[in-house]
Amino acid sequence: MLSEIRAHVEAGKRLTRQEGRWLLTEAPLLELGALAQAVRLGLHPGKVVTFVIDSNPNYTNVCVTDCQFCAFYRKPGDPEAYTLTVEEVLQKVEFAASRDATTVLLQGGHNPEIPLEYYLTLVRETRRRFPQVTPHFFTASEIQTMSQVSGLGVKEILGRLKEAGQYSLPGGGAEVLSERVRRRIEPKKGGPSAWLEVHREAHRQGFKSTATMMYGHVEQPEDILDHLDGIRDLQDEHGGFTAFVPWSFKPGNTLLEKWIKHAAGPNQYLRILAVSRVYLDNFSHIQASWFSEGKRTGQVALHFGADDFGGTLFEENVHAAADFVNTTTVEEVCALIREAGFTPAQRTTLYEILKVY
């Protein structure tokens, strides 16, 4: 079966769902990795592996969506709940900028007390005060929260964010784009269309975005294929995704923790990464998540189809709330990439090369 799939890939044929299922469930891992790496080198010949200098602060942990996988959020009125002022958020952007960050990935909870102007001001002021920083702000579900609070449609919300100076969206909040999975772990977020429609409209308006997947909880192979099919089909429409970024669920301090018997390990991560490289034939970049999987697994991922090493993440609170803390520096990122046998290169949010080390 693998030789047939390899022949299809080399002939430029799109893999079928049946072939994707076999790769996810039966393919020998090392041979799958070799196929994924061949695809990667066909798209990006040479030894360059990119990374971005970035930070991932949060503006609020107040949320009314009650996702079972999230240890970060607090309900309104909780003693640990917070919402930062615009100036407090901009101080975090300033900190990132002072460390040469070119991207700030800002996200938070679904807080119905925050008016639309708050978000627009954050974008405008980031652009005005820190023109070297790309405001890579707000996940799809946060866009939907803005829509619900303001009474405006998603199209109008995205239009106003664009007018304020925002041109890209992070891919968070996708989890697994399967009706069954989303009903089980995040019923208040809606089905897959809730996430896909925001990105579809963003792409129509010229935004670029990433696609993500958080696996390792209640999903089955069919659910992962639903996810890959959903983002592959949307990419066919507008080509708006820059990269795919899978990572594994961190169960610590979550409601879902008691249902998870075995946490997803490195082998499962490498399999999903390699399958995504082969299956997502219209995605240019696959990101190795050193942050969520560990630095050594991140290095191995560069031999399983990944061409990007993610970001420096000077600040990160969501995984930290689940007792998973992993930090790095630009120097260490470069060293890790070199140790894996590649040449590090700093990129922008949109994958433009700024510097080859």
N, C-alpha and C positions, 0 to 999 in steps of 0.2 A: 504493500500500500504506500509506503514512504517513497519508493522509487517512482510510483505513478504520480504522487503529489509533487515530487521534485520536478518531474517532466512537465507537469501543468504549470508550475511556477516559472520554470525556465522558458516556457512558451508564452508567458504573459497571460495565462488564463486565470480567471478569478476562481478561488477555491469555493467549493460548495459547502453547505452546512454539514453534510455527511462527512466530508473530508476534515472540516474543522472539528467535528465531534471526535473523530479518530485521533487527531493530533492531541486533543485535550485529554483523552482517556487511555490511549493505547500506545502512542508513538514512543519509541525508545528516546529517553530524554537527551542523551548526548548527540544522537543523530538529528533530532529535532533542532537542537541548538546550532549544530553545524549548518543546517538548512537555513535557519533564521539569520545566521551570520553571513551566509552567502548572499541572501537578499539584501541585508544591510549594506554590504560592501558593493553590491550592484548599484544601490541608490547613492551611497556616499563612499566612493573609493578613497583609499588612503587611511591614515591613522588618526585623523583629527576626531576628538571627542569634545563636545561643547558643554559649557555650563554657564549659568547666569549668576551674577552677584545680586542677591535679593534678600528680602526680609518678609515675614508673614505675620504682621501684628493683627490684633482684633480690636474692634471699636465697641463691641458690646458682647456680653455672654447671656443676655436676656433672650429667651426664646420660648415660644408657645407651641412648638411643633412636636416636642416630646419624642424625638427619634431614639429608638432603643439602643443604638450603637454609640451614642454620644455621651462622653463623660464631661464635656466642656460646659454645656448649657446650664443655666439656672432659670427657674420660673420667675415671672414678675413678682417682686416683693420679697424674694429670697435674700437673706442677709449677705450672701456672697455675690449677689447680682450687681452688675455695674454697666454703665454706659458712659463712655468718654465724651468729653466736649470736642468740638472741632479742633480747638487749639491743642488739646491733649493728643489727639490722633496725629496732628501735624508735627508734634514733637517727636513722635515715633518715626515719621517719615524723615524728619531732619536727622535723627540718629542713623537711619539706614543710609541716607545720602552722605553723611560724614564718613561712612565706611565704604564709599564708592559704589553703593548699590545703584543699579540702573532700573530695577523693577521693585515695586512694593506690591505684594499680593495681600490686599486688605479684605478681610471677611469678618462676619460676626453672626449673631443669632437672628431670629426673626422677631424683632421687637416692634410691636404695633404702636409704640409711643414715639417712634422716631419719624419726623416729617420728611417728605421728599427733599426739601431744600437742604437738609443736613447732608445728604449724600452728594447732591450737586455741588455744594460748597466745598466738600472734601476734594472732589475732582478738580474744580476750578482753582482752588488754592494750592493744591499739589502742583498743578501745571504752572501756576504763576511763580511760586516760591522755589520750586525745585524742578526746573525745566529739563534737567538731566535724568529725572526719574519718570518711568512709565507707570501711570496709575492702573495697575492690573487688578481692578477692584470688583467685588461683589459677585457671588455665585448666582446661578439661575434662580434658586429659591429665594434669595434676597431680592432679586429683581421682582419676583412675584409678590413678595411682601410689600415692596414699594408700590406696586400696582394696586394691591388691596387697600393699603392705607390711604393712598392719594385719590383713588377712584379713576385713575387713568389706565389705559391699556398698556400691555407690555411694549407694544410698538412705540407708543408715545414716551414711555419711560426710557427706553433705549435711545430714542431720538434726543431726549433732553440730556442724557448722560454724554452722548456723542457731542452735542453742542457745547457741553461744559469742558470737553477735551479728553474724553475716554474713548479708546479705540480697541480695547481687548478685554476679554472676560476670562477668569479662571474657570476650570472645569469641575470644581468641587460640587458636591451635592448630588452627583449621579448615582453613587453607590453601585448597585447593579440594576441596569435598565430592563427589569423584568416585572411584569404585573404581579406575579406571585411573591417575589422577594420584597418589593416595595410595600405591598399590603401587609406583609409580616413585620417589617422592621421600621417602617416610616409611613404609616397609613395617612397621616395628615399632609404629607408632601405630594400626594397624588401619584399616578402611574408614570410610566416612562415618558409619555407625551408631555408631562409638565416640565421636565428638564429639556427634552428635545426641542420643544416649541420656542423656548427662550433662545436657545442657540441658533435655531433656524432663522428666527427674526433678526438676531444679532448679525448673522452672516449675510442676510439680505441687505442690511444697512452698512455692510463693509467692515464690521468688527471681525477680528480674529479671536479664536478661543482655543483652549485645550479641551480634550476629552479625558476623563478620568474613570477609574473603576476601583471600588473598594470591595474586595472579595474576602472569603475566608470566614463566613458566618453561616447563613442558611441556604446559600445558593447551590444549585446543581449545575452540571455541564450545560444543560439546555438553557439555563438562565444566563450563563456567560455568553453563549452563542446569541441569545436575544440581544444582549448588550452590544456585542461586536457587530451584529447585523444592523442594529439601530444606528450606530455612529458611522458605519461604513456607508449605509444608504444616505444619511444626511450629508456626508462628505461628498458624495456624488453630486449633490444638488448645487453646492456653492463653493466647495473647497475651502471652507472657512476654518477648519481645525489645523493648528500648527503641529500638534503632537498628541500622542496617547500616553497616559501616565497611570499604570495600575499600581495599587499597593494593597497590603493585607490589613485586615481588621485588627485593631488592638483592643482586646476585651476588658482591660482593667477599669474598674469603677463604673461599668456600664450596666444597664438593665439586661442587656443581651448576654452578659458574661456567663450567667448560670446555664445557658443553653449550649454554650460552645464547649465541646468535650476536648477538642484538639485544635490548638492554634495553627494557622497555616505556616508552613515552614519554607526554607529556601528552595527546595526542589519544586514545590507547587508554584512559587513565585517565578522561577526561571522558566517553567513550562508555560505559564500564562504569558509571560513576556515574549517568549519565542513564538508562541502561537499567534499573538497579536501582530508581530512583525510580518509573519507570512500571510495571515488572513486579511489584515488591513492594508490591502494593496494600494490604497489611495492616500495613505498617511506617509508623510515624508519622514517624520521623526518619532522615535519611541524612546521614552525617558526611563533611565535606570534610577529607581528610587533608593539611593543609598540611605536616605533619611529614615524611611520606614522599615527597610529590610536589613539595615546594618551595612557598614562600609565594605566589608569583605564580600558580601553578597552583591552589593552594588558593583564592585569590580568584576566579579564573575559575569554579571549581567551584560557587561560590555562585550562579552564573547557569545552572548545569546541573542543578539539582534539589536541591542540598544546602541544609539549613537550619541546620546546626551546624558549628562550626569546630574541633571537637575540644578538646584540652586543652593546657595550657601545658607539660607534660612537663619539669619542672625537672630531673629525672634520667632518663636513658634510656641503656641499654647494649647492647641487642640490635642495633639498626641501627648503632650506633657500631662494633660489632665487625666489621661489613661495610663499614667506612670511609665510612659515610653519617652525617654529623653535622649537625644542624639544631636550633637553639635559639631561644627567644623569651622574651618577658616579657609580663605582663598588658597593659602599656601598648602593646606592639607588636601583640598580638593585636587590641586594640580599634582601633588605627590601621589595621590591615590590613582589618578588617571595614568600617570607615568608608570607606576608600579604594575598596572594592568597591561602595559604595553602600547599605550596610545599617547598622542600629543594633545595636551589640554589647550582649549581655546575659549576665551570669554565671548559670549554672545549677548544679543539683546533679547527682549521679550519675543520678538518676531524672528528670531534665529539668524539675525545678521551678525557676522563675525566682527568683533571689535578688536581682538588681540589674540595672537597665537603665541603661546608661551614656549 
